[in-house]
């Protein structure tokens, strides 16, 4: 059993897959298996993976029909055998020393889940992200503390900046057919099985913003529906056990972010917008975190109030 199984879902990433795989395989860390799952790519990704397979003996390459990123990750989980699971998106990459660092931290602390900070990369270089998901302090957390921070938006939703124990994952899978929120659903369901979680401020993962790979696509109506489905899954799973206001706040932020990326018709008059309207009237202002969310909350609440009033007239 290798210490780490690194799972890389790939779809039309011929321009980035060499950078991604090389960043992992060139680290000189041997207690590892790397599984690349080609999810029905239609460009030259297959040819690139054949070249990488010849270059690295330990690289395992699988080809499957297209089923989406969740399907590819689940396939990788089925084929993997490592003690710990690490996910890397094909258009991202990791910095030298990543796996030696993970090995050391896991040996010293034995967390059920390790959550790390990350860099953002672009054609201008690599820099520290200062978004709301930036981890500012290293600390151990209980299961409930980690879920609360996640719902508050203080833990990044991406599965790629976490290390998971295979024994805890067990039969847990990513939701199939979901393109927005699949990481959040998987993470929440996993954290519910944890006893202890460790947050670490160190940065080794580089999230690339200059690509069009697995997770960086133009916004679509399908993604909005997926977002609504993912928040409903999380709400149904946690409802009754965690603060209802905090759950509503998480759902509000996710839907708000998606609706702001859509056109005006969807933004104000779709079923998803109606779901957001229900949240604005169920949320207390004191629950909101951050000035931008409070401003958006006031705007949407006024809009929905006057739109409903107008309909009654």
Buried (B, 14 or more C-beta within 10 A) or exposed (E): EBBBBBBBBBBBBBBBBBBBBBBBBEBEBEEBBBBBBBBBBEEBBBEBBEEBBEEBEEBBBBBEEEBBBBBBBBBBBEBBEBBBBBBBBBBBBBBEBBBEBBBEBBEEEEBBBBBBBBBBBEEEEBEEBEEBBBBEEBEEBEBEBBBBBBBBBBBBBBBBBBBBBBEBBEEBBBBEEBBBBBBBBBBBBBBBBBEBBBBBEBBBBBBBBBBEBBBBEEBEEEBBBBBBBBBBBBBEBBEEEBEBBBBBBBBBBBBBEBBEBBEEEBBBEBEBBEBBBEBBEEBEEEBBBEEEBBEBBEEBBEBBEEEEEEEEE
